[in-house]
Amino acid sequence: MAKDSYLVGLIGAGIGPSLSPALHQREADRQGLRYLYRLLDLDVLGRAPQAVGDLVRAARDLGYDGLNITHPCKQLVIGHLDALDPRAEALGAVNTVVFDGGRAVGHNTDVTGFAAAFARGLPDAPLERVVQLGAGGAGAAVAHAVLTLGAERVTIVDAAPERAAALADSLVRHVGPGRAEAATVDRLPGLLAEADGVGGLVHATPTGMAAHPGLPLPAGLLHPGLWVAEVVYRPLETELLKVARTRGCAVLGGGGMAVFQAADAFRLFTGREPDSVRMLDDFEELVGVERAGSAVG
Protein backbone atom coordinates (compact mmCIF):
# COMPACT_ATOMS: atom_id res chain seq x y z
CA MET A 1 0.00 0.00 0.00
CA ALA A 2 1.29 3.48 -0.91
CA LYS A 3 2.34 5.69 1.97
CA ASP A 4 0.34 8.76 2.84
CA SER A 5 2.76 10.33 5.35
CA TYR A 6 6.22 11.73 4.62
CA LEU A 7 9.03 13.43 6.53
CA VAL A 8 11.60 15.27 4.42
CA GLY A 9 14.05 18.13 4.87
CA LEU A 10 16.52 20.55 3.34
CA ILE A 11 20.20 20.82 4.30
CA GLY A 12 22.07 24.02 3.41
CA ALA A 13 23.36 27.34 4.71
CA GLY A 14 21.13 30.39 5.12
CA ILE A 15 18.04 28.53 3.95
CA GLY A 16 15.51 30.22 6.23
CA PRO A 17 13.80 32.07 3.34
CA SER A 18 13.55 28.91 1.17
CA LEU A 19 10.23 28.36 -0.58
CA SER A 20 10.83 24.61 -0.90
CA PRO A 21 8.82 23.70 2.22
CA ALA A 22 5.75 25.57 1.03
CA LEU A 23 6.02 24.26 -2.54
CA HIS A 24 6.26 20.65 -1.37
CA GLN A 25 3.61 20.94 1.31
CA ARG A 26 1.06 22.66 -0.92
CA GLU A 27 1.36 19.92 -3.53
CA ALA A 28 1.15 17.26 -0.81
CA ASP A 29 -2.01 18.86 0.59
CA ARG A 30 -3.64 18.72 -2.83
CA GLN A 31 -2.77 15.03 -3.03
CA GLY A 32 -4.13 14.27 0.43
CA LEU A 33 -0.74 13.51 1.99
CA ARG A 34 0.61 14.27 5.45
CA TYR A 35 3.90 15.92 4.61
CA LEU A 36 6.36 17.56 6.98
CA TYR A 37 9.26 19.47 5.42
CA ARG A 38 11.95 20.61 7.87
CA LEU A 39 14.86 23.02 7.39
CA LEU A 40 18.27 21.84 8.61
CA ASP A 41 20.09 25.16 8.35
CA LEU A 42 23.84 24.96 8.95
CA ASP A 43 23.91 28.59 10.05
CA VAL A 44 21.17 28.06 12.64
CA LEU A 45 22.70 24.79 13.84
CA GLY A 46 26.18 26.35 14.05
CA ARG A 47 27.63 23.58 11.88
CA ALA A 48 30.21 23.68 9.10
CA PRO A 49 29.33 22.39 5.61
CA GLN A 50 31.45 19.31 6.34
CA ALA A 51 28.81 18.28 8.90
CA VAL A 52 26.44 17.31 6.08
CA GLY A 53 27.33 13.64 6.56
CA ASP A 54 26.34 13.75 10.22
CA LEU A 55 23.03 15.39 9.31
CA VAL A 56 22.27 12.82 6.62
CA ARG A 57 22.95 9.97 9.06
CA ALA A 58 20.81 11.61 11.74
CA ALA A 59 17.93 12.11 9.29
CA ARG A 60 18.09 8.48 8.23
CA ASP A 61 18.09 7.34 11.85
CA LEU A 62 15.11 9.58 12.61
CA GLY A 63 13.04 8.03 9.84
CA TYR A 64 13.20 10.73 7.17
CA ASP A 65 12.06 9.68 3.71
CA GLY A 66 14.46 12.01 1.96
CA LEU A 67 16.40 15.26 1.91
CA ASN A 68 17.03 18.11 -0.46
CA ILE A 69 20.62 19.38 -0.48
CA THR A 70 21.62 22.90 -1.42
CA HIS A 71 24.61 25.28 -1.28
CA PRO A 72 27.27 24.59 -0.07
CA CYS A 73 26.77 20.83 0.33
CA LYS A 74 25.84 19.45 -3.12
CA GLN A 75 29.30 18.01 -3.70
CA LEU A 76 30.34 17.45 -0.09
CA VAL A 77 27.40 15.11 0.54
CA ILE A 78 28.47 12.54 -2.06
CA GLY A 79 31.02 10.83 0.16
CA HIS A 80 28.31 10.10 2.72
CA LEU A 81 25.86 8.30 0.42
CA ASP A 82 25.47 4.62 -0.39
CA ALA A 83 24.72 5.04 -4.09
CA LEU A 84 24.22 7.64 -6.83
CA ASP A 85 21.86 7.57 -9.76
CA PRO A 86 23.69 7.88 -13.13
CA ARG A 87 22.91 11.58 -13.58
CA ALA A 88 24.19 12.56 -10.13
CA GLU A 89 27.28 10.41 -10.65
CA ALA A 90 27.99 12.09 -13.99
CA LEU A 91 27.53 15.53 -12.44
CA GLY A 92 29.46 14.95 -9.25
CA ALA A 93 26.68 16.84 -7.45
CA VAL A 94 23.58 15.81 -5.50
CA ASN A 95 20.56 17.93 -4.60
CA THR A 96 18.17 15.16 -3.55
CA VAL A 97 18.74 12.16 -1.26
CA VAL A 98 16.18 9.38 -1.01
CA PHE A 99 16.30 6.90 1.87
CA ASP A 100 15.46 3.53 0.37
CA GLY A 101 15.54 0.45 2.56
CA GLY A 102 18.13 1.98 4.85
CA ARG A 103 20.31 3.16 1.94
CA ALA A 104 20.92 6.81 1.11
CA VAL A 105 20.71 7.27 -2.66
CA GLY A 106 21.76 10.55 -4.30
CA HIS A 107 19.92 12.14 -7.24
CA ASN A 108 20.11 15.45 -9.09
CA THR A 109 16.93 17.22 -10.13
CA ASP A 110 18.69 20.51 -10.90
CA VAL A 111 19.46 19.26 -14.43
CA THR A 112 15.89 18.46 -15.37
CA GLY A 113 14.66 21.49 -13.44
CA PHE A 114 16.83 23.95 -15.32
CA ALA A 115 16.16 22.30 -18.69
CA ALA A 116 12.39 22.51 -18.17
CA ALA A 117 12.58 26.13 -17.02
CA PHE A 118 14.81 27.16 -19.93
CA ALA A 119 12.61 25.45 -22.53
CA ARG A 120 9.59 27.22 -21.05
CA GLY A 121 11.10 30.66 -20.48
CA LEU A 122 13.56 31.07 -23.38
CA PRO A 123 12.19 28.65 -25.99
CA ASP A 124 13.80 30.33 -29.00
CA ALA A 125 17.14 31.28 -27.45
CA PRO A 126 20.16 30.55 -29.67
CA LEU A 127 22.59 28.00 -28.20
CA GLU A 128 25.65 28.13 -30.44
CA ARG A 129 27.87 29.80 -27.84
CA VAL A 130 27.03 29.66 -24.14
CA VAL A 131 29.18 31.19 -21.42
CA GLN A 132 28.63 29.93 -17.88
CA LEU A 133 29.82 31.61 -14.71
CA GLY A 134 30.23 29.11 -11.88
CA ALA A 135 31.45 25.51 -11.72
CA GLY A 136 30.06 24.37 -8.36
CA GLY A 137 27.23 21.94 -7.73
CA ALA A 138 24.56 24.05 -9.42
CA GLY A 139 26.99 24.91 -12.21
CA ALA A 140 27.61 21.26 -13.01
CA ALA A 141 23.88 20.65 -13.28
CA VAL A 142 23.02 23.60 -15.50
CA ALA A 143 26.01 23.00 -17.80
CA HIS A 144 24.79 19.45 -18.41
CA ALA A 145 21.26 20.78 -18.90
CA VAL A 146 22.36 23.37 -21.48
CA LEU A 147 24.24 20.73 -23.44
CA THR A 148 21.20 18.44 -23.24
CA LEU A 149 19.14 21.29 -24.72
CA GLY A 150 21.48 21.34 -27.72
CA ALA A 151 24.19 23.90 -26.97
CA GLU A 152 27.02 23.62 -29.47
CA ARG A 153 29.66 24.82 -27.02
CA VAL A 154 29.66 25.77 -23.35
CA THR A 155 32.58 27.70 -21.89
CA ILE A 156 32.94 27.42 -18.11
CA VAL A 157 34.40 30.35 -16.15
CA ASP A 158 35.03 30.16 -12.42
CA ALA A 159 37.05 32.16 -9.88
CA ALA A 160 38.87 28.85 -9.22
CA PRO A 161 40.33 27.91 -12.65
CA GLU A 162 41.00 24.33 -11.57
CA ARG A 163 37.31 23.85 -10.76
CA ALA A 164 36.28 25.16 -14.17
CA ALA A 165 38.79 22.85 -15.83
CA ALA A 166 37.53 19.84 -13.88
CA LEU A 167 33.91 20.52 -14.87
CA ALA A 168 34.84 21.06 -18.52
CA ASP A 169 36.78 17.77 -18.55
CA SER A 170 33.80 15.97 -17.02
CA LEU A 171 31.43 17.44 -19.61
CA VAL A 172 33.70 16.40 -22.48
CA ARG A 173 33.84 12.84 -21.14
CA HIS A 174 30.05 12.64 -21.19
CA VAL A 175 29.09 14.62 -24.31
CA GLY A 176 32.18 14.38 -26.51
CA PRO A 177 35.07 16.66 -27.51
CA GLY A 178 34.64 20.25 -28.63
CA ARG A 179 31.40 21.02 -26.79
CA ALA A 180 32.85 22.19 -23.47
CA GLU A 181 35.91 24.14 -22.41
CA ALA A 182 37.22 26.08 -19.43
CA ALA A 183 38.36 29.70 -19.50
CA THR A 184 39.81 32.22 -17.06
CA VAL A 185 37.88 35.26 -15.88
CA ASP A 186 40.00 37.64 -17.98
CA ARG A 187 38.56 36.05 -21.13
CA LEU A 188 34.97 37.01 -20.27
CA PRO A 189 34.83 40.15 -22.45
CA GLY A 190 35.92 38.26 -25.55
CA LEU A 191 33.72 35.25 -24.85
CA LEU A 192 30.59 37.36 -24.38
CA ALA A 193 31.40 39.33 -27.53
CA GLU A 194 31.63 36.02 -29.44
CA ALA A 195 28.22 35.01 -28.10
CA ASP A 196 26.56 38.16 -29.49
CA GLY A 197 23.46 37.04 -31.35
CA VAL A 198 24.29 33.34 -31.12
CA GLY A 199 24.18 32.56 -27.41
CA GLY A 200 24.07 33.85 -23.90
CA LEU A 201 25.19 33.80 -20.30
CA VAL A 202 24.24 31.32 -17.58
CA HIS A 203 24.94 32.52 -14.06
CA ALA A 204 25.52 29.77 -11.48
CA THR A 205 27.45 31.35 -8.60
CA PRO A 206 26.06 32.50 -5.21
CA THR A 207 26.57 36.17 -6.15
CA GLY A 208 23.23 37.92 -6.10
CA MET A 209 21.78 35.81 -3.29
CA ALA A 210 20.47 37.75 -0.30
CA ALA A 211 23.62 36.88 1.65
CA HIS A 212 25.93 37.61 -1.31
CA PRO A 213 24.56 40.76 -3.01
CA GLY A 214 26.09 42.31 -6.09
CA LEU A 215 26.90 41.62 -9.73
CA PRO A 216 28.98 38.61 -10.81
CA LEU A 217 30.54 40.49 -13.74
CA PRO A 218 30.95 44.08 -14.99
CA ALA A 219 27.63 45.45 -16.25
CA GLY A 220 29.30 46.73 -19.41
CA LEU A 221 29.87 43.19 -20.65
CA LEU A 222 26.13 42.67 -21.13
CA HIS A 223 24.56 43.67 -24.46
CA PRO A 224 21.24 43.13 -26.29
CA GLY A 225 22.63 40.25 -28.35
CA LEU A 226 22.83 38.05 -25.25
CA TRP A 227 20.24 36.16 -23.27
CA VAL A 228 20.92 35.84 -19.53
CA ALA A 229 19.75 32.90 -17.41
CA GLU A 230 19.94 33.12 -13.62
CA VAL A 231 20.10 30.22 -11.16
CA VAL A 232 19.67 32.33 -8.01
CA TYR A 233 16.02 32.80 -7.05
CA ARG A 234 16.29 34.45 -3.62
CA PRO A 235 15.79 37.28 -4.38
CA LEU A 236 13.79 36.50 -7.50
CA GLU A 237 14.94 39.75 -9.13
CA THR A 238 18.72 39.68 -8.71
CA GLU A 239 20.97 42.59 -9.54
CA LEU A 240 22.15 40.67 -12.62
CA LEU A 241 18.62 40.33 -13.97
CA LYS A 242 17.86 44.00 -13.33
CA VAL A 243 20.98 45.15 -15.17
CA ALA A 244 20.52 42.63 -17.99
CA ARG A 245 16.98 43.87 -18.62
CA THR A 246 18.08 47.50 -18.74
CA ARG A 247 20.75 46.55 -21.28
CA GLY A 248 18.22 44.85 -23.55
CA CYS A 249 18.91 41.19 -22.80
CA ALA A 250 16.25 38.50 -22.80
CA VAL A 251 16.31 37.05 -19.29
CA LEU A 252 15.32 33.93 -17.37
CA GLY A 253 14.96 34.12 -13.59
CA GLY A 254 15.81 31.29 -11.23
CA GLY A 255 12.23 30.70 -10.10
CA GLY A 256 11.32 28.20 -12.81
CA MET A 257 14.30 26.00 -12.04
CA ALA A 258 13.39 26.10 -8.34
CA VAL A 259 9.86 24.91 -9.09
CA PHE A 260 10.68 22.19 -11.62
CA GLN A 261 13.49 20.72 -9.51
CA ALA A 262 11.11 20.72 -6.52
CA ALA A 263 8.49 18.88 -8.57
CA ASP A 264 11.04 16.26 -9.60
CA ALA A 265 12.19 15.86 -5.99
CA PHE A 266 8.58 15.47 -4.84
CA ARG A 267 8.19 12.64 -7.35
CA LEU A 268 11.32 10.92 -6.02
CA PHE A 269 10.22 11.26 -2.39
CA THR A 270 6.64 10.08 -2.86
CA GLY A 271 6.44 8.13 -6.09
CA ARG A 272 3.50 10.37 -7.01
CA GLU A 273 3.18 12.65 -10.02
CA PRO A 274 3.20 16.35 -9.09
CA ASP A 275 1.34 19.02 -11.01
CA SER A 276 4.14 21.36 -12.13
CA VAL A 277 1.73 23.96 -13.49
CA ARG A 278 0.00 24.25 -10.12
CA MET A 279 3.39 24.44 -8.41
CA LEU A 280 4.38 27.32 -10.71
CA ASP A 281 1.18 29.09 -9.65
CA ASP A 282 2.07 28.39 -6.01
CA PHE A 283 5.49 29.92 -6.53
CA GLU A 284 4.06 33.08 -8.06
CA GLU A 285 1.59 33.41 -5.19
CA LEU A 286 4.24 32.85 -2.52
CA VAL A 287 6.57 35.41 -4.08
CA GLY A 288 3.68 37.87 -4.37
CA VAL A 289 2.86 37.44 -0.68
CA GLU A 290 6.52 38.05 0.23
CA ARG A 291 6.65 41.20 -1.89
CA ALA A 292 3.44 42.50 -0.33
CA GLY A 293 4.83 41.79 3.12
CA SER A 294 8.03 43.63 2.32
CA ALA A 295 6.08 46.63 1.04
CA VAL A 296 3.99 46.75 4.19
CA GLY A 297 7.01 46.30 6.42
C-alpha positions in Angstrom: 0.0 0.0 0.0 1.3 3.5 -0.9 2.3 5.7 2.0 0.3 8.8 2.8 2.8 10.3 5.4 6.2 11.7 4.6 9.0 13.4 6.5 11.6 15.3 4.4 14.0 18.1 4.9 16.5 20.5 3.3 20.2 20.8 4.3 22.1 24.0 3.4 23.4 27.3 4.7 21.1 30.4 5.1 18.0 28.5 3.9 15.5 30.2 6.2 13.8 32.1 3.3 13.5 28.9 1.2 10.2 28.4 -0.6 10.8 24.6 -0.9 8.8 23.7 2.2 5.8 25.6 1.0 6.0 24.3 -2.5 6.3 20.6 -1.4 3.6 20.9 1.3 1.1 22.7 -0.9 1.4 19.9 -3.5 1.2 17.3 -0.8 -2.0 18.9 0.6 -3.6 18.7 -2.8 -2.8 15.0 -3.0 -4.1 14.3 0.4 -0.7 13.5 2.0 0.6 14.3 5.4 3.9 15.9 4.6 6.4 17.6 7.0 9.3 19.5 5.4 11.9 20.6 7.9 14.9 23.0 7.4 18.3 21.8 8.6 20.1 25.2 8.3 23.8 25.0 9.0 23.9 28.6 10.1 21.2 28.1 12.6 22.7 24.8 13.8 26.2 26.4 14.0 27.6 23.6 11.9 30.2 23.7 9.1 29.3 22.4 5.6 31.5 19.3 6.3 28.8 18.3 8.9 26.4 17.3 6.1 27.3 13.6 6.6 26.3 13.7 10.2 23.0 15.4 9.3 22.3 12.8 6.6 22.9 10.0 9.1 20.8 11.6 11.7 17.9 12.1 9.3 18.1 8.5 8.2 18.1 7.3 11.9 15.1 9.6 12.6 13.0 8.0 9.8 13.2 10.7 7.2 12.1 9.7 3.7 14.5 12.0 2.0 16.4 15.3 1.9 17.0 18.1 -0.5 20.6 19.4 -0.5 21.6 22.9 -1.4 24.6 25.3 -1.3 27.3 24.6 -0.1 26.8 20.8 0.3 25.8 19.5 -3.1 29.3 18.0 -3.7 30.3 17.4 -0.1 27.4 15.1 0.5 28.5 12.5 -2.1 31.0 10.8 0.2 28.3 10.1 2.7 25.9 8.3 0.4 25.5 4.6 -0.4 24.7 5.0 -4.1 24.2 7.6 -6.8 21.9 7.6 -9.8 23.7 7.9 -13.1 22.9 11.6 -13.6 24.2 12.6 -10.1 27.3 10.4 -10.7 28.0 12.1 -14.0 27.5 15.5 -12.4 29.5 14.9 -9.2 26.7 16.8 -7.5 23.6 15.8 -5.5 20.6 17.9 -4.6 18.2 15.2 -3.5 18.7 12.2 -1.3 16.2 9.4 -1.0 16.3 6.9 1.9 15.5 3.5 0.4 15.5 0.4 2.6 18.1 2.0 4.8 20.3 3.2 1.9 20.9 6.8 1.1 20.7 7.3 -2.7 21.8 10.5 -4.3 19.9 12.1 -7.2 20.1 15.4 -9.1 16.9 17.2 -10.1 18.7 20.5 -10.9 19.5 19.3 -14.4 15.9 18.5 -15.4 14.7 21.5 -13.4 16.8 24.0 -15.3 16.2 22.3 -18.7 12.4 22.5 -18.2 12.6 26.1 -17.0 14.8 27.2 -19.9 12.6 25.5 -22.5 9.6 27.2 -21.1 11.1 30.7 -20.5 13.6 31.1 -23.4 12.2 28.7 -26.0 13.8 30.3 -29.0 17.1 31.3 -27.5 20.2 30.5 -29.7 22.6 28.0 -28.2 25.6 28.1 -30.4 27.9 29.8 -27.8 27.0 29.7 -24.1 29.2 31.2 -21.4 28.6 29.9 -17.9 29.8 31.6 -14.7 30.2 29.1 -11.9 31.5 25.5 -11.7 30.1 24.4 -8.4 27.2 21.9 -7.7 24.6 24.0 -9.4 27.0 24.9 -12.2 27.6 21.3 -13.0 23.9 20.6 -13.3 23.0 23.6 -15.5 26.0 23.0 -17.8 24.8 19.4 -18.4 21.3 20.8 -18.9 22.4 23.4 -21.5 24.2 20.7 -23.4 21.2 18.4 -23.2 19.1 21.3 -24.7 21.5 21.3 -27.7 24.2 23.9 -27.0 27.0 23.6 -29.5 29.7 24.8 -27.0 29.7 25.8 -23.3 32.6 27.7 -21.9 32.9 27.4 -18.1 34.4 30.3 -16.2 35.0 30.2 -12.4 37.0 32.2 -9.9 38.9 28.9 -9.2 40.3 27.9 -12.6 41.0 24.3 -11.6 37.3 23.9 -10.8 36.3 25.2 -14.2 38.8 22.8 -15.8 37.5 19.8 -13.9 33.9 20.5 -14.9 34.8 21.1 -18.5 36.8 17.8 -18.5 33.8 16.0 -17.0 31.4 17.4 -19.6 33.7 16.4 -22.5 33.8 12.8 -21.1 30.0 12.6 -21.2 29.1 14.6 -24.3 32.2 14.4 -26.5 35.1 16.7 -27.5 34.6 20.2 -28.6 31.4 21.0 -26.8 32.9 22.2 -23.5 35.9 24.1 -22.4 37.2 26.1 -19.4 38.4 29.7 -19.5 39.8 32.2 -17.1 37.9 35.3 -15.9 40.0 37.6 -18.0 38.6 36.0 -21.1 35.0 37.0 -20.3 34.8 40.2 -22.5 35.9 38.3 -25.6 33.7 35.3 -24.8 30.6 37.4 -24.4 31.4 39.3 -27.5 31.6 36.0 -29.4 28.2 35.0 -28.1 26.6 38.2 -29.5 23.5 37.0 -31.4 24.3 33.3 -31.1 24.2 32.6 -27.4 24.1 33.9 -23.9 25.2 33.8 -20.3 24.2 31.3 -17.6 24.9 32.5 -14.1 25.5 29.8 -11.5 27.4 31.4 -8.6 26.1 32.5 -5.2 26.6 36.2 -6.1 23.2 37.9 -6.1 21.8 35.8 -3.3 20.5 37.7 -0.3 23.6 36.9 1.6 25.9 37.6 -1.3 24.6 40.8 -3.0 26.1 42.3 -6.1 26.9 41.6 -9.7 29.0 38.6 -10.8 30.5 40.5 -13.7 31.0 44.1 -15.0 27.6 45.4 -16.3 29.3 46.7 -19.4 29.9 43.2 -20.7 26.1 42.7 -21.1 24.6 43.7 -24.5 21.2 43.1 -26.3 22.6 40.2 -28.4 22.8 38.0 -25.3 20.2 36.2 -23.3 20.9 35.8 -19.5 19.8 32.9 -17.4 19.9 33.1 -13.6 20.1 30.2 -11.2 19.7 32.3 -8.0 16.0 32.8 -7.1 16.3 34.4 -3.6 15.8 37.3 -4.4 13.8 36.5 -7.5 14.9 39.7 -9.1 18.7 39.7 -8.7 21.0 42.6 -9.5 22.1 40.7 -12.6 18.6 40.3 -14.0 17.9 44.0 -13.3 21.0 45.2 -15.2 20.5 42.6 -18.0 17.0 43.9 -18.6 18.1 47.5 -18.7 20.7 46.5 -21.3 18.2 44.8 -23.6 18.9 41.2 -22.8 16.2 38.5 -22.8 16.3 37.0 -19.3 15.3 33.9 -17.4 15.0 34.1 -13.6 15.8 31.3 -11.2 12.2 30.7 -10.1 11.3 28.2 -12.8 14.3 26.0 -12.0 13.4 26.1 -8.3 9.9 24.9 -9.1 10.7 22.2 -11.6 13.5 20.7 -9.5 11.1 20.7 -6.5 8.5 18.9 -8.6 11.0 16.3 -9.6 12.2 15.9 -6.0 8.6 15.5 -4.8 8.2 12.6 -7.3 11.3 10.9 -6.0 10.2 11.3 -2.4 6.6 10.1 -2.9 6.4 8.1 -6.1 3.5 10.4 -7.0 3.2 12.6 -10.0 3.2 16.4 -9.1 1.3 19.0 -11.0 4.1 21.4 -12.1 1.7 24.0 -13.5 0.0 24.2 -10.1 3.4 24.4 -8.4 4.4 27.3 -10.7 1.2 29.1 -9.6 2.1 28.4 -6.0 5.5 29.9 -6.5 4.1 33.1 -8.1 1.6 33.4 -5.2 4.2 32.9 -2.5 6.6 35.4 -4.1 3.7 37.9 -4.4 2.9 37.4 -0.7 6.5 38.1 0.2 6.7 41.2 -1.9 3.4 42.5 -0.3 4.8 41.8 3.1 8.0 43.6 2.3 6.1 46.6 1.0 4.0 46.8 4.2 7.0 46.3 6.4 
